[in-house]
Amino acid sequence: MPTHAQEAPLRAGLAALQLALSERQVAQLLAYQDLIQKWTQVYNLTAVRDPADMLTHHLLDSLAAVPPLQRELAVLRAAGRGLASRVLDVGSGAGLPGVVFAICVPDLEVHCVDAVGKKAAFIQQVAGSLGLTALKGVHARVESLAEPYGMVSSRAFAALPDFVSWSSSALAEGGVWMALKGKNPASEVTALPDGVAVFHVEPLQVPGLDAERCIVWLRRSPA
């Protein structure tokens, strides 16, 4: 019998996504949601307070992006990109999707950057509590980062032109941007700066969530 109120719907969502996780990973996801609920009472990490809504709108919404993440990481590794195991999650807030990525892909080094110190501190608390040694909270503005990452992700962070411009110095040569969006942001795509190209807009189906979701994949275009 499930011992956590959200365990059964989480497992059902994982089955729908065909995402096979260990018992430890399932427990980490549930513990992570509990930490969000606890900390948000003080630090207002999220406007979503109901546990069932938190599961669909946050955890499952991020989990839906894990199979595409794994696919693109494999592509980067096959191409010999040495930084394919390093992901920077921009404007991470409560750690979505960065913490979910760190739980589901344990060999991935995930840095969650946020300009708000208490949010970066929360990520550090999560890393320590859940034993996620490759997860790190970074208190900084993304524009100030120059350390290279093979992938730079964001979820509900900013318009695409701003996202790629602000994080450009952190994207390694040959790396990709991964922007989790709601509806297909066609107007944002047309406003992208020169030198950046979309190579795939990937629809997502989030279990239990009747809303449009997609990933916009981008990379630097050849000169």
TIMI-876695 format. One record per residue (C-alpha): residue number from 1; x, y, z. Coordinates in pm, whole numbers, plus 50000, padded with zeros to 5 digits. Example, Ala and Ser with C-alpha at 12.3 -4.5 7.8 and 13.67 -1.06 7.14 Angstrom:
2
atom i 1 | c1 51230 | c2 49550 | c3 50780 .
atom i 2 | c1 51367 | c2 49894 | c3 50714 .
***
This chain:
223
atom i 1 | c1 50000 | c2 50000 | c3 50000 .
atom i 2 | c1 50130 | c2 50349 | c3 49917 .
atom i 3 | c1 50239 | c2 50536 | c3 50230 .
atom i 4 | c1 50240 | c2 50880 | c3 50067 .
atom i 5 | c1 49918 | c2 51040 | c3 49945 .
atom i 6 | c1 50074 | c2 51125 | c3 49607 .
atom i 7 | c1 50258 | c2 50796 | c3 49554 .
atom i 8 | c1 49984 | c2 50620 | c3 49356 .
atom i 9 | c1 49917 | c2 50911 | c3 49117 .
atom i 10 | c1 50293 | c2 50963 | c3 49076 .
atom i 11 | c1 50344 | c2 50599 | c3 48983 .
atom i 12 | c1 50050 | c2 50618 | c3 48741 .
atom i 13 | c1 50204 | c2 50926 | c3 48580 .
atom i 14 | c1 50542 | c2 50756 | c3 48549 .
atom i 15 | c1 50375 | c2 50458 | c3 48381 .
atom i 16 | c1 50196 | c2 50690 | c3 48137 .
atom i 17 | c1 50528 | c2 50855 | c3 48053 .
atom i 18 | c1 50694 | c2 50511 | c3 48022 .
atom i 19 | c1 50957 | c2 50637 | c3 48262 .
atom i 20 | c1 51113 | c2 50357 | c3 48466 .
atom i 21 | c1 51253 | c2 50481 | c3 48797 .
atom i 22 | c1 51391 | c2 50295 | c3 49097 .
atom i 23 | c1 51215 | c2 50284 | c3 49432 .
atom i 24 | c1 51477 | c2 50526 | c3 49563 .
atom i 25 | c1 51405 | c2 50774 | c3 49284 .
atom i 26 | c1 51029 | c2 50756 | c3 49347 .
atom i 27 | c1 51092 | c2 50819 | c3 49716 .
atom i 28 | c1 51320 | c2 51113 | c3 49631 .
atom i 29 | c1 51052 | c2 51272 | c3 49411 .
atom i 30 | c1 50792 | c2 51244 | c3 49687 .
atom i 31 | c1 51037 | c2 51379 | c3 49946 .
atom i 32 | c1 51119 | c2 51666 | c3 49711 .
atom i 33 | c1 50752 | c2 51760 | c3 49680 .
atom i 34 | c1 50724 | c2 51751 | c3 50060 .
atom i 35 | c1 51021 | c2 51988 | c3 50086 .
atom i 36 | c1 50861 | c2 52230 | c3 49840 .
atom i 37 | c1 50541 | c2 52228 | c3 50045 .
atom i 38 | c1 50732 | c2 52285 | c3 50368 .
atom i 39 | c1 50958 | c2 52564 | c3 50244 .
atom i 40 | c1 50695 | c2 52745 | c3 50039 .
atom i 41 | c1 50504 | c2 52825 | c3 50357 .
atom i 42 | c1 50789 | c2 53058 | c3 50448 .
atom i 43 | c1 50966 | c2 53142 | c3 50122 .
atom i 44 | c1 50677 | c2 53139 | c3 49873 .
atom i 45 | c1 50857 | c2 52910 | c3 49629 .
atom i 46 | c1 50539 | c2 52841 | c3 49432 .
atom i 47 | c1 50183 | c2 52969 | c3 49404 .
atom i 48 | c1 50061 | c2 52609 | c3 49373 .
atom i 49 | c1 49981 | c2 52485 | c3 49723 .
atom i 50 | c1 49747 | c2 52187 | c3 49678 .
atom i 51 | c1 49953 | c2 51863 | c3 49684 .
atom i 52 | c1 49761 | c2 51702 | c3 49397 .
atom i 53 | c1 49802 | c2 52013 | c3 49181 .
atom i 54 | c1 50167 | c2 52032 | c3 49278 .
atom i 55 | c1 50215 | c2 51678 | c3 49153 .
atom i 56 | c1 50065 | c2 51745 | c3 48809 .
atom i 57 | c1 50171 | c2 52108 | c3 48757 .
atom i 58 | c1 50526 | c2 52069 | c3 48889 .
atom i 59 | c1 50654 | c2 51712 | c3 48920 .
atom i 60 | c1 50476 | c2 51543 | c3 48629 .
atom i 61 | c1 50515 | c2 51856 | c3 48417 .
atom i 62 | c1 50891 | c2 51830 | c3 48467 .
atom i 63 | c1 50900 | c2 51449 | c3 48445 .
atom i 64 | c1 50742 | c2 51466 | c3 48097 .
atom i 65 | c1 51062 | c2 51637 | c3 47981 .
atom i 66 | c1 51295 | c2 51364 | c3 48113 .
atom i 67 | c1 51273 | c2 51122 | c3 47815 .
atom i 68 | c1 51346 | c2 51405 | c3 47566 .
atom i 69 | c1 51630 | c2 51521 | c3 47792 .
atom i 70 | c1 51782 | c2 51172 | c3 47792 .
atom i 71 | c1 51752 | c2 51149 | c3 47414 .
atom i 72 | c1 51929 | c2 51479 | c3 47351 .
atom i 73 | c1 52200 | c2 51403 | c3 47605 .
atom i 74 | c1 52266 | c2 51078 | c3 47417 .
atom i 75 | c1 52294 | c2 51275 | c3 47092 .
atom i 76 | c1 52546 | c2 51512 | c3 47248 .
atom i 77 | c1 52750 | c2 51224 | c3 47388 .
atom i 78 | c1 52747 | c2 51042 | c3 47056 .
atom i 79 | c1 52880 | c2 51358 | c3 46893 .
atom i 80 | c1 53168 | c2 51358 | c3 47140 .
atom i 81 | c1 53053 | c2 51663 | c3 47333 .
atom i 82 | c1 53254 | c2 51640 | c3 47652 .
atom i 83 | c1 53013 | c2 51857 | c3 47853 .
atom i 84 | c1 52701 | c2 51651 | c3 47776 .
atom i 85 | c1 52676 | c2 51549 | c3 48141 .
atom i 86 | c1 52647 | c2 51909 | c3 48266 .
atom i 87 | c1 52314 | c2 52095 | c3 48269 .
atom i 88 | c1 52244 | c2 52449 | c3 48384 .
atom i 89 | c1 51881 | c2 52513 | c3 48483 .
atom i 90 | c1 51810 | c2 52887 | c3 48458 .
atom i 91 | c1 51564 | c2 53073 | c3 48681 .
atom i 92 | c1 51512 | c2 52744 | c3 48857 .
atom i 93 | c1 51302 | c2 52876 | c3 49145 .
atom i 94 | c1 51195 | c2 52573 | c3 49347 .
atom i 95 | c1 51419 | c2 52358 | c3 49130 .
atom i 96 | c1 51187 | c2 52278 | c3 48842 .
atom i 97 | c1 51287 | c2 52102 | c3 48627 .
atom i 98 | c1 51649 | c2 52089 | c3 48747 .
atom i 99 | c1 51595 | c2 51886 | c3 49066 .
atom i 100 | c1 51370 | c2 51642 | c3 48880 .
atom i 101 | c1 51644 | c2 51599 | c3 48618 .
atom i 102 | c1 51902 | c2 51537 | c3 48892 .
atom i 103 | c1 51682 | c2 51271 | c3 49053 .
atom i 104 | c1 51596 | c2 51091 | c3 48730 .
atom i 105 | c1 51942 | c2 51105 | c3 48569 .
atom i 106 | c1 52183 | c2 51044 | c3 48860 .
atom i 107 | c1 52499 | c2 51068 | c3 48646 .
atom i 108 | c1 52402 | c2 51419 | c3 48537 .
atom i 109 | c1 52562 | c2 51723 | c3 48700 .
atom i 110 | c1 52284 | c2 51980 | c3 48745 .
atom i 111 | c1 52335 | c2 52340 | c3 48856 .
atom i 112 | c1 52021 | c2 52541 | c3 48932 .
atom i 113 | c1 52082 | c2 52914 | c3 48907 .
atom i 114 | c1 51849 | c2 53176 | c3 49050 .
atom i 115 | c1 51896 | c2 53545 | c3 49126 .
atom i 116 | c1 51700 | c2 53502 | c3 49452 .
atom i 117 | c1 51926 | c2 53376 | c3 49729 .
atom i 118 | c1 51659 | c2 53191 | c3 49926 .
atom i 119 | c1 51570 | c2 52985 | c3 49619 .
atom i 120 | c1 51931 | c2 52885 | c3 49558 .
atom i 121 | c1 51954 | c2 52798 | c3 49930 .
atom i 122 | c1 51648 | c2 52576 | c3 49893 .
atom i 123 | c1 51820 | c2 52382 | c3 49614 .
atom i 124 | c1 52120 | c2 52328 | c3 49841 .
atom i 125 | c1 51884 | c2 52202 | c3 50113 .
atom i 126 | c1 51722 | c2 51961 | c3 49867 .
atom i 127 | c1 52060 | c2 51834 | c3 49751 .
atom i 128 | c1 52167 | c2 51762 | c3 50108 .
atom i 129 | c1 51837 | c2 51614 | c3 50222 .
atom i 130 | c1 51799 | c2 51381 | c3 49923 .
atom i 131 | c1 52166 | c2 51288 | c3 49884 .
atom i 132 | c1 52192 | c2 51442 | c3 49537 .
atom i 133 | c1 52566 | c2 51503 | c3 49527 .
atom i 134 | c1 52564 | c2 51622 | c3 49164 .
atom i 135 | c1 52299 | c2 51890 | c3 49231 .
atom i 136 | c1 52400 | c2 52245 | c3 49322 .
atom i 137 | c1 52210 | c2 52567 | c3 49384 .
atom i 138 | c1 52382 | c2 52877 | c3 49243 .
atom i 139 | c1 52289 | c2 53226 | c3 49363 .
atom i 140 | c1 52371 | c2 53449 | c3 49067 .
atom i 141 | c1 52235 | c2 53618 | c3 48762 .
atom i 142 | c1 52274 | c2 53386 | c3 48466 .
atom i 143 | c1 52441 | c2 53662 | c3 48264 .
atom i 144 | c1 52735 | c2 53648 | c3 48504 .
atom i 145 | c1 52807 | c2 53279 | c3 48443 .
atom i 146 | c1 53080 | c2 53177 | c3 48201 .
atom i 147 | c1 53139 | c2 52817 | c3 48310 .
atom i 148 | c1 53038 | c2 52598 | c3 48012 .
atom i 149 | c1 52743 | c2 52358 | c3 48012 .
atom i 150 | c1 52642 | c2 52115 | c3 47741 .
atom i 151 | c1 52275 | c2 52195 | c3 47795 .
atom i 152 | c1 52099 | c2 52502 | c3 47935 .
atom i 153 | c1 51736 | c2 52453 | c3 48037 .
atom i 154 | c1 51454 | c2 52673 | c3 48160 .
atom i 155 | c1 51087 | c2 52638 | c3 48248 .
atom i 156 | c1 50850 | c2 52936 | c3 48242 .
atom i 157 | c1 51153 | c2 53162 | c3 48280 .
atom i 158 | c1 51156 | c2 53426 | c3 48006 .
atom i 159 | c1 51083 | c2 53486 | c3 47641 .
atom i 160 | c1 51312 | c2 53283 | c3 47415 .
atom i 161 | c1 51518 | c2 53581 | c3 47289 .
atom i 162 | c1 51598 | c2 53684 | c3 47647 .
atom i 163 | c1 51663 | c2 53327 | c3 47760 .
atom i 164 | c1 51923 | c2 53256 | c3 47493 .
atom i 165 | c1 52082 | c2 53602 | c3 47513 .
atom i 166 | c1 52120 | c2 53599 | c3 47890 .
atom i 167 | c1 52254 | c2 53243 | c3 47905 .
atom i 168 | c1 52468 | c2 53244 | c3 47591 .
atom i 169 | c1 52798 | c2 53272 | c3 47779 .
atom i 170 | c1 52717 | c2 52955 | c3 47973 .
atom i 171 | c1 52639 | c2 52736 | c3 47671 .
atom i 172 | c1 52932 | c2 52523 | c3 47561 .
atom i 173 | c1 53038 | c2 52497 | c3 47199 .
atom i 174 | c1 52801 | c2 52250 | c3 47033 .
atom i 175 | c1 52558 | c2 52263 | c3 47325 .
atom i 176 | c1 52180 | c2 52302 | c3 47314 .
atom i 177 | c1 51915 | c2 52511 | c3 47485 .
atom i 178 | c1 51605 | c2 52337 | c3 47622 .
atom i 179 | c1 51310 | c2 52570 | c3 47688 .
atom i 180 | c1 50999 | c2 52420 | c3 47849 .
atom i 181 | c1 50698 | c2 52618 | c3 47733 .
atom i 182 | c1 50320 | c2 52608 | c3 47730 .
atom i 183 | c1 50182 | c2 52675 | c3 47385 .
atom i 184 | c1 50415 | c2 52685 | c3 47087 .
atom i 185 | c1 50576 | c2 53031 | c3 47124 .
atom i 186 | c1 50585 | c2 53112 | c3 46752 .
atom i 187 | c1 50618 | c2 53488 | c3 46803 .
atom i 188 | c1 50917 | c2 53435 | c3 47034 .
atom i 189 | c1 51081 | c2 53211 | c3 46777 .
atom i 190 | c1 51057 | c2 53477 | c3 46507 .
atom i 191 | c1 51219 | c2 53728 | c3 46744 .
atom i 192 | c1 51527 | c2 53515 | c3 46814 .
atom i 193 | c1 51861 | c2 53689 | c3 46757 .
atom i 194 | c1 52086 | c2 53607 | c3 46466 .
atom i 195 | c1 52305 | c2 53308 | c3 46530 .
atom i 196 | c1 52041 | c2 53107 | c3 46718 .
atom i 197 | c1 51814 | c2 52852 | c3 46551 .
atom i 198 | c1 51529 | c2 52626 | c3 46663 .
atom i 199 | c1 51589 | c2 52267 | c3 46556 .
atom i 200 | c1 51279 | c2 52109 | c3 46710 .
atom i 201 | c1 50954 | c2 52209 | c3 46880 .
atom i 202 | c1 50849 | c2 51899 | c3 47069 .
atom i 203 | c1 50492 | c2 51861 | c3 47201 .
atom i 204 | c1 50460 | c2 51712 | c3 47549 .
atom i 205 | c1 50169 | c2 51529 | c3 47706 .
atom i 206 | c1 50165 | c2 51570 | c3 48084 .
atom i 207 | c1 49959 | c2 51301 | c3 48263 .
atom i 208 | c1 49662 | c2 51452 | c3 48443 .
atom i 209 | c1 49717 | c2 51800 | c3 48299 .
atom i 210 | c1 49480 | c2 51927 | c3 48032 .
atom i 211 | c1 49706 | c2 52199 | c3 47895 .
atom i 212 | c1 49944 | c2 52249 | c3 47607 .
atom i 213 | c1 50309 | c2 52190 | c3 47679 .
atom i 214 | c1 50615 | c2 52177 | c3 47454 .
atom i 215 | c1 50992 | c2 52187 | c3 47452 .
atom i 216 | c1 51166 | c2 52432 | c3 47222 .
atom i 217 | c1 51512 | c2 52299 | c3 47134 .
atom i 218 | c1 51765 | c2 52553 | c3 47012 .
atom i 219 | c1 52133 | c2 52573 | c3 46923 .
atom i 220 | c1 52376 | c2 52818 | c3 46773 .
atom i 221 | c1 52341 | c2 52829 | c3 46396 .
atom i 222 | c1 52654 | c2 52797 | c3 46181 .
atom i 223 | c1 52821 | c2 53127 | c3 46095 .
***
